[in-house]
Amino acid sequence: MESTPSQEILCVEGLEKKFQAREVLRGVDLRVPRGSISTVLGPSGAGKSVLLKCIAGILEPNAGLVSFEGRPLCDPAARADFRSRCGFLFQSNALFDSLTALENVALPLEQTTRLPAREVRERSLSALRRLDIEEFAEHYPGQLSGGMQKRLALARAIVAQPELVLFDEPTAGLDPLRRNAVFAMIAKYQRRFGFTALVVTHDVPEALAASDRVALLEGGRIAFQGTPAEFSSSTNPTVAMFRDSVQALGESLSAIRSEPLQPA
């Protein structure tokens, strides 16, 4: 069942983005229900990160509209309100190596609020505590494991208690066990803190297991939006090609292996 407007925290309509002559987004329409984990799937180079950065205001779209709680973000007041209520977890974590864990988490509060230093510290320690890494508050990112760095980046993203958190390829470059751990982390803390999560990734099995809604970005447009179950059963050729690529590879390899060996 499609979400009604009152249930949507984020709405993207006809979003376009090009870099010189290269069209990356060609009219993207996307709905993100409040309180959900919504994931945008797509192959590498499909424009998933570009879409997320256009939503976040890091990139300026060439056309289209992004609305947060029904307010178009082309309005400066609405954009400022959105930025104060949205967190962003970058693909590479974007932690500052010269700052401690506590200082990394405190940075958004220092830059976007006028809170006194004592309250900034208390809120930052609370965020670290809630992600179970408070004991590493004085450690530098380079002293932390990859999993703890990811939790630290999430602590920084949620320290201002955002209603929406954007995750840009959070499992890029990770092995299967670590990919599972990251999606489990997102699901765990999304339920604990109650934020809406919008994730972009190309990891299909993990996304289907963790998400409430999925969309497929292909050719600069959204080719599918629905539940994971609807995605898994879809007969849409674009969905099937992306979803069943591993099975297709297996069938191709079986056919190759069944051919007689050619003499050298």
One Martini backbone bead per residue (centre of mass of N, CA, C, O) as a GRO file, in nm:
protein
  264
    1MET     BB    1   0.095   0.036   0.023
    2GLU     BB    2   0.069   0.358  -0.015
    3SER     BB    3   0.162   0.647   0.100
    4THR     BB    4   0.061   0.911   0.257
    5PRO     BB    5   0.148   1.232   0.299
    6SER     BB    6   0.129   1.220   0.621
    7GLN     BB    7   0.356   0.976   0.623
    8GLU     BB    8   0.563   1.169   0.493
    9ILE     BB    9   0.886   1.315   0.531
   10LEU     BB   10   0.977   1.255   0.224
   11CYS     BB   11   0.989   1.433  -0.103
   12VAL     BB   12   1.047   1.341  -0.446
   13GLU     BB   13   1.040   1.554  -0.754
   14GLY     BB   14   1.184   1.552  -1.054
   15LEU     BB   15   1.487   1.490  -1.024
   16GLU     BB   16   1.777   1.675  -1.145
   17LYS     BB   17   2.122   1.579  -1.264
   18LYS     BB   18   2.412   1.744  -1.396
   19PHE     BB   19   2.742   1.701  -1.563
   20GLN     BB   20   2.721   1.879  -1.792
   21ALA     BB   21   2.635   1.627  -2.026
   22ARG     BB   22   2.575   1.449  -1.773
   23GLU     BB   23   2.313   1.241  -1.684
   24VAL     BB   24   2.204   1.119  -1.371
   25LEU     BB   25   1.930   1.264  -1.316
   26ARG     BB   26   1.580   1.200  -1.471
   27GLY     BB   27   1.336   1.208  -1.264
   28VAL     BB   28   1.302   1.174  -0.946
   29ASP     BB   29   1.085   0.960  -0.749
   30LEU     BB   30   1.025   0.988  -0.385
   31ARG     BB   31   0.924   0.800  -0.087
   32VAL     BB   32   0.935   0.864   0.279
   33PRO     BB   33   0.847   0.713   0.549
   34ARG     BB   34   0.779   0.748   0.859
   35GLY     BB   35   0.986   0.540   1.057
   36SER     BB   36   1.174   0.425   0.841
   37ILE     BB   37   1.351   0.193   0.630
   38SER     BB   38   1.495   0.332   0.344
   39THR     BB   39   1.598   0.199   0.019
   40VAL     BB   40   1.846   0.262  -0.231
   41LEU     BB   41   1.902   0.097  -0.515
   42GLY     BB   42   2.201   0.014  -0.712
   43PRO     BB   43   2.436   0.048  -0.916
   44SER     BB   44   2.724   0.146  -0.989
   45GLY     BB   45   2.674   0.479  -1.104
   46ALA     BB   46   2.353   0.557  -1.072
   47GLY     BB   47   2.324   0.805  -0.835
   48LYS     BB   48   2.281   0.770  -0.525
   49SER     BB   49   2.471   0.984  -0.396
   50VAL     BB   50   2.359   1.223  -0.553
   51LEU     BB   51   2.077   1.209  -0.439
   52LEU     BB   52   2.155   1.248  -0.140
   53LYS     BB   53   2.304   1.527  -0.185
   54CYS     BB   54   2.053   1.674  -0.288
   55ILE     BB   55   1.884   1.638  -0.035
   56ALA     BB   56   2.109   1.768   0.164
   57GLY     BB   57   2.253   2.018  -0.013
   58ILE     BB   58   2.539   1.959  -0.143
   59LEU     BB   59   2.370   1.954  -0.401
   60GLU     BB   60   2.246   2.108  -0.696
   61PRO     BB   61   1.979   2.088  -0.866
   62ASN     BB   62   1.832   2.143  -1.188
   63ALA     BB   63   1.566   1.987  -1.092
   64GLY     BB   64   1.303   1.996  -0.884
   65LEU     BB   65   1.175   1.844  -0.567
   66VAL     BB   66   1.218   1.894  -0.210
   67SER     BB   67   1.040   1.756   0.074
   68PHE     BB   68   0.978   1.845   0.425
   69GLU     BB   69   0.692   1.805   0.560
   70GLY     BB   70   0.575   1.971   0.290
   71ARG     BB   71   0.844   2.146   0.258
   72PRO     BB   72   1.015   2.317   0.047
   73LEU     BB   73   1.376   2.346   0.010
   74CYS     BB   74   1.383   2.624  -0.151
   75ASP     BB   75   1.327   2.730   0.121
   76PRO     BB   76   1.531   2.865   0.352
   77ALA     BB   77   1.375   2.791   0.613
   78ALA     BB   78   1.332   2.491   0.543
   79ARG     BB   79   1.633   2.420   0.512
   80ALA     BB   80   1.722   2.494   0.798
   81ASP     BB   81   1.530   2.296   0.940
   82PHE     BB   82   1.635   2.040   0.805
   83ARG     BB   83   1.934   2.057   0.906
   84SER     BB   84   1.842   2.037   1.217
   85ARG     BB   85   1.680   1.734   1.141
   86CYS     BB   86   1.949   1.619   0.999
   87GLY     BB   87   2.148   1.338   0.919
   88PHE     BB   88   2.494   1.230   0.818
   89LEU     BB   89   2.637   0.934   0.667
   90PHE     BB   90   2.925   0.872   0.538
   91GLN     BB   91   3.095   0.648   0.354
   92SER     BB   92   3.389   0.728   0.513
   93ASN     BB   93   3.267   0.891   0.780
   94ALA     BB   94   3.435   1.165   0.814
   95LEU     BB   95   3.662   1.168   1.014
   96PHE     BB   96   3.873   1.329   1.249
   97ASP     BB   97   4.194   1.245   1.328
   98SER     BB   98   4.257   1.509   1.527
   99LEU     BB   99   4.007   1.399   1.677
  100THR     BB  100   3.825   1.291   1.904
  101ALA     BB  101   3.543   1.131   1.958
  102LEU     BB  102   3.413   1.360   2.117
  103GLU     BB  103   3.484   1.589   1.913
  104ASN     BB  104   3.335   1.474   1.671
  105VAL     BB  105   3.047   1.477   1.801
  106ALA     BB  106   3.045   1.789   1.886
  107LEU     BB  107   3.063   1.951   1.619
  108PRO     BB  108   2.762   1.999   1.534
  109LEU     BB  109   2.690   2.163   1.792
  110GLU     BB  110   2.904   2.388   1.755
  111GLN     BB  111   2.798   2.474   1.455
  112THR     BB  112   2.450   2.478   1.513
  113THR     BB  113   2.480   2.593   1.808
  114ARG     BB  114   2.443   2.768   2.151
  115LEU     BB  115   2.561   2.582   2.338
  116PRO     BB  116   2.711   2.506   2.602
  117ALA     BB  117   2.989   2.327   2.662
  118ARG     BB  118   2.867   2.137   2.875
  119GLU     BB  119   2.624   2.036   2.700
  120VAL     BB  120   2.785   1.930   2.466
  121ARG     BB  121   2.933   1.714   2.629
  122GLU     BB  122   2.686   1.561   2.741
  123ARG     BB  123   2.560   1.488   2.465
  124SER     BB  124   2.807   1.340   2.350
  125LEU     BB  125   2.831   1.125   2.570
  126SER     BB  126   2.546   1.012   2.529
  127ALA     BB  127   2.588   0.913   2.240
  128LEU     BB  128   2.819   0.719   2.307
  129ARG     BB  129   2.664   0.552   2.516
  130ARG     BB  130   2.425   0.457   2.322
  131LEU     BB  131   2.674   0.319   2.136
  132ASP     BB  132   2.894   0.182   2.326
  133ILE     BB  133   3.165   0.424   2.333
  134GLU     BB  134   3.249   0.596   2.587
  135GLU     BB  135   3.539   0.470   2.663
  136PHE     BB  136   3.646   0.620   2.371
  137ALA     BB  137   3.640   0.938   2.386
  138GLU     BB  138   3.979   0.982   2.384
  139HIS     BB  139   3.995   0.863   2.118
  140TYR     BB  140   4.108   0.802   1.807
  141PRO     BB  141   4.008   0.678   1.513
  142GLY     BB  142   4.282   0.509   1.465
  143GLN     BB  143   4.211   0.340   1.752
  144LEU     BB  144   3.975   0.214   1.595
  145SER     BB  145   3.764   0.021   1.475
  146GLY     BB  146   3.555  -0.008   1.215
  147GLY     BB  147   3.295  -0.042   1.386
  148MET     BB  148   3.349   0.203   1.576
  149GLN     BB  149   3.361   0.416   1.355
  150LYS     BB  150   3.067   0.379   1.266
  151ARG     BB  151   2.944   0.451   1.543
  152LEU     BB  152   3.069   0.730   1.558
  153ALA     BB  153   2.932   0.845   1.306
  154LEU     BB  154   2.647   0.801   1.421
  155ALA     BB  155   2.673   0.974   1.672
  156ARG     BB  156   2.712   1.235   1.509
  157ALA     BB  157   2.438   1.213   1.345
  158ILE     BB  158   2.251   1.193   1.638
  159VAL     BB  159   2.319   1.422   1.854
  160ALA     BB  160   2.072   1.623   1.745
  161GLN     BB  161   1.815   1.455   1.712
  162PRO     BB  162   1.713   1.341   1.448
  163GLU     BB  163   1.452   1.246   1.211
  164LEU     BB  164   1.679   1.223   0.983
  165VAL     BB  165   1.887   0.969   0.821
  166LEU     BB  166   2.170   0.961   0.608
  167PHE     BB  167   2.301   0.683   0.406
  168ASP     BB  168   2.621   0.646   0.246
  169GLU     BB  169   2.731   0.363   0.179
  170PRO     BB  170   2.787   0.194   0.469
  171THR     BB  171   2.924  -0.089   0.313
  172ALA     BB  172   3.168  -0.001   0.173
  173GLY     BB  173   3.422  -0.246   0.150
  174LEU     BB  174   3.279  -0.482   0.289
  175ASP     BB  175   3.223  -0.761   0.428
  176PRO     BB  176   2.959  -0.961   0.494
  177LEU     BB  177   2.970  -0.943   0.807
  178ARG     BB  178   2.993  -0.629   0.818
  179ARG     BB  179   2.736  -0.567   0.665
  180ASN     BB  180   2.546  -0.695   0.867
  181ALA     BB  181   2.631  -0.516   1.109
  182VAL     BB  182   2.542  -0.244   0.991
  183PHE     BB  183   2.241  -0.308   0.947
  184ALA     BB  184   2.190  -0.382   1.241
  185MET     BB  185   2.265  -0.106   1.354
  186ILE     BB  186   2.051   0.059   1.211
  187ALA     BB  187   1.804  -0.097   1.322
  188LYS     BB  188   1.859  -0.063   1.623
  189TYR     BB  189   1.882   0.261   1.634
  190GLN     BB  190   1.616   0.327   1.496
  191ARG     BB  191   1.443   0.206   1.726
  192ARG     BB  192   1.566   0.358   1.969
  193PHE     BB  193   1.535   0.668   1.835
  194GLY     BB  194   1.312   0.705   1.584
  195PHE     BB  195   1.422   0.739   1.314
  196THR     BB  196   1.466   0.809   0.983
  197ALA     BB  197   1.584   0.601   0.713
  198LEU     BB  198   1.821   0.671   0.442
  199VAL     BB  199   1.946   0.436   0.206
  200VAL     BB  200   2.242   0.371   0.013
  201THR     BB  201   2.283   0.078  -0.206
  202HIS     BB  202   2.410  -0.258  -0.347
  203ASP     BB  203   2.300  -0.445  -0.107
  204VAL     BB  204   2.050  -0.658  -0.128
  205PRO     BB  205   2.008  -0.865   0.107
  206GLU     BB  206   2.046  -0.665   0.344
  207ALA     BB  207   1.828  -0.459   0.262
  208LEU     BB  208   1.583  -0.654   0.264
  209ALA     BB  209   1.612  -0.732   0.569
  210ALA     BB  210   1.612  -0.413   0.693
  211SER     BB  211   1.371  -0.306   0.529
  212ASP     BB  212   1.057  -0.149   0.449
  213ARG     BB  213   1.178   0.004   0.194
  214VAL     BB  214   1.223   0.000  -0.169
  215ALA     BB  215   1.447   0.119  -0.429
  216LEU     BB  216   1.518   0.159  -0.787
  217LEU     BB  217   1.807   0.283  -0.948
  218GLU     BB  218   1.771   0.350  -1.306
  219GLY     BB  219   1.863   0.562  -1.547
  220GLY     BB  220   1.782   0.814  -1.344
  221ARG     BB  221   1.547   0.632  -1.223
  222ILE     BB  222   1.266   0.502  -1.074
  223ALA     BB  223   1.174   0.157  -1.119
  224PHE     BB  224   1.113   0.109  -0.799
  225GLN     BB  225   0.849   0.074  -0.539
  226GLY     BB  226   0.856  -0.098  -0.214
  227THR     BB  227   0.866  -0.386  -0.079
  228PRO     BB  228   1.066  -0.650  -0.034
  229ALA     BB  229   0.855  -0.856  -0.136
  230GLU     BB  230   0.793  -0.710  -0.403
  231PHE     BB  231   1.080  -0.719  -0.510
  232SER     BB  232   1.121  -1.036  -0.501
  233SER     BB  233   0.843  -1.072  -0.703
  234SER     BB  234   0.919  -0.913  -0.935
  235THR     BB  235   0.874  -0.877  -1.308
  236ASN     BB  236   1.055  -0.660  -1.355
  237PRO     BB  237   1.323  -0.651  -1.558
  238THR     BB  238   1.506  -0.455  -1.396
  239VAL     BB  239   1.482  -0.598  -1.127
  240ALA     BB  240   1.565  -0.885  -1.214
  241MET     BB  241   1.851  -0.815  -1.316
  242PHE     BB  242   1.955  -0.712  -1.040
  243ARG     BB  243   1.858  -0.938  -0.839
  244ASP     BB  244   1.959  -1.200  -1.045
  245SER     BB  245   2.272  -1.185  -1.108
  246VAL     BB  246   2.390  -1.428  -0.953
  247GLN     BB  247   2.221  -1.646  -1.090
  248ALA     BB  248   2.313  -1.578  -1.379
  249LEU     BB  249   2.608  -1.640  -1.330
  250GLY     BB  250   2.573  -1.937  -1.253
  251GLU     BB  251   2.451  -2.021  -1.526
  252SER     BB  252   2.690  -1.935  -1.702
  253LEU     BB  253   2.904  -2.113  -1.563
  254SER     BB  254   2.767  -2.384  -1.616
  255ALA     BB  255   2.778  -2.364  -1.922
  256ILE     BB  256   3.085  -2.339  -1.946
  257ARG     BB  257   3.155  -2.611  -1.787
  258SER     BB  258   2.996  -2.799  -2.003
  259GLU     BB  259   3.208  -2.751  -2.189
  260PRO     BB  260   3.443  -2.850  -2.378
  261LEU     BB  261   3.765  -2.880  -2.394
  262GLN     BB  262   4.020  -2.709  -2.537
  263PRO     BB  263   4.282  -2.742  -2.708
  264ALA     BB  264   4.606  -2.597  -2.703
   0.00000   0.00000   0.00000
